[in-house]
Amino acid sequence: MTDSSTGLLALDCGQTSVTWSLCTASGEQTGHAKGVDTSRPIEPQIVDAARAILTLTGETPAMLVCGSSGLDRPDAATALTGLRGTSVTEVRLAHDSTTSYLGALGETPGVMIASGTGVVTLAVGPGDVARVDGWGWIMGDAGSAYWIGRNALEAAMRGYDGRRAETVLTDVVAADFDDIELAYLELQADPNRVARVASYAAKVDQVAAHDPVARNILDKAAAHLAEAVVAGAHRVGLGRGEPPLVCALGQTFTSKRLLDQFVAFLTLDWPTFAIHEPQGDGLAGRRLLTGRGPAVARASL
């Protein structure tokens, strides 16, 4: 079936924002909404986002497909139940590593790393699949925007205390708060603290050209990201000789320094390594969900 004949609502759910695309006979509409909170069940948040989009657009798609951060055990039946009374009669859900991989590489073996607020790597070999990281901001997400922001905040306060050489990051953080000594209390109380901390990644990149502390944070992030790619590739039997196809997705990689360092680290393992351009975006991967295999949950009326 085509998107135009069934009506398809595709959601790409991250911790900072939800990107959506609605394809019906009347055309395609796109938009953004507030991100998901991975500390709470994801399916009800998907339902709320979908209902809001249906109300906003007035459209009646038959199918909802979604890839989301934090959706490690997707329950499509629960989501479909939550959408009773709407036009949706079929739901397909998967972790965003699966859908991002489909969008980037389709069914071709390789490695996809997606680094935004969080980070996850998915490697697909001839007979195996391996996920690396994506373990959340408390115990994982090394090299992600949150990781960069968290390290920037710590460096700023170390500079403020005189525990480390001065850094421009202290001034960057101080500019965002009435009293920098109370910043930690404000951040702890902010329900959007993960996305707010992650927003500092862009500020680190802005000052990195003239601040060695900021450069060091970006370089360490790149090392973490490269390490995840190599680990994933080796776990599925790729990269033992020729470098695998590697797609790097997400806002973190818009930092030229981080991307350059990421590539440089990977050339240590694979001297002829080069980034592979993705064949589509994240939403494209949501549309490719087939409902096959344990990674995809499917429910229909």
Residue, then its C-alpha position, 0 to 999 in steps of 0.5 A: m500500500t502507498d502512503s497516499s492510499t492508506g494515510l500514514l503518520a510517521l513519528d521520529c521521537g527523540q528526547t529533545s523533539v518529535t519530528w513528524s510527517l503525515c502523508t495522505a491523499s491530500g499531500e504531506q504535512t510535517g512538523h515538530a513537537k516536544g520530545v519524549d521523556t524516557s523516564r516515563p513509559i513511551e507508548p502513552q507519550i506516542v499516543d498523546a503526540a499522535r492525537a495532538i497531530l490528528t487534531l491539529t491537521g484534521e486528517t484521518p491516517a490509517m497507520l502510525v509508524c514510530g521509532s523512539s528513543g527509550l522504546d526498548r520493548p515496544d508495545a504496539a497493542t498498548a499504543l493502538t488501544g490508546l488510539r481508539g476513537t481515531s482513524v488509526t487501525e494499525v501501529r508499528l513501533a521500534h527503537d529509534s536505532t532500528t528506524s534510523y538504520l533503515g533510513a540510513l542504510g536500508e538492508t545493507p550491512g554496515v554501522m549507523i550511529a545517531s547522536g543527538t541528545g542521546v546516542v545509539t549505534l546499530a551494526v548489522g552484519p551478514g548474520d548478526v545485529a549489535r546495538v552499542d550504547g543508547w543506555g540513557w543519560i544516567m549510565g550511557d550516551a557517551g559522546s552525545a549532546y547531553w554528554i558534551g553539555r554535562n562535561a561543559l557544565e562541570a568544566a565551567m564550575r571547575g573553572y569558576d572554583g579555580r580547580r582548573a585553568e580558566t575556560v570561556l565555558t564559565d562565562v557561557v554558563a554564567a550568562d544563562f543564570d542570575d546566579i551561577e552558584l544556584a545554577y545546579l539547583e535550577l537545572q535539577a528542578d527543571p523537568n526538561r533538564v536533559a534537553r536543556v543540558a544537551s543544548y550546551a553542546a552547540k555552545v561548546d562548539q561555538v567557543a571551541a575555536h578559541d577555548p582549549v577546554a571546549r576543544n578537549i570536550l569535543d575531541k573526547a566526545a568524538a573518541h567515544l563515538a568512534e569507539a562505539v562504531v568500531a565495537g559494533a562493527h567487530r561484534v557483527g563481523l565487519g571491519r576486519g579488513e575493509p572498512p564498513l559502511v558507516c553513517a553518522l546521523g544527528q545534530t552532534f555531527t553538525s560540529k565540524r571539529l567533532l566530525d573531523q575528529f570522529v573520522a580521524f579516530l576511525t582512520l586509525d582502525w581503517p586507514t581508507f575510512a570515509i563517511h558514507e552518506p545516508q540514503g534517507d533521513g530518520l522519518a524515511g526509516r519509520r516508513l520502511l518498518t515492515g513489522r518483521g522480526p523481534a525489533v518491530a512491534r505491530a498491532s492492527l484492528 
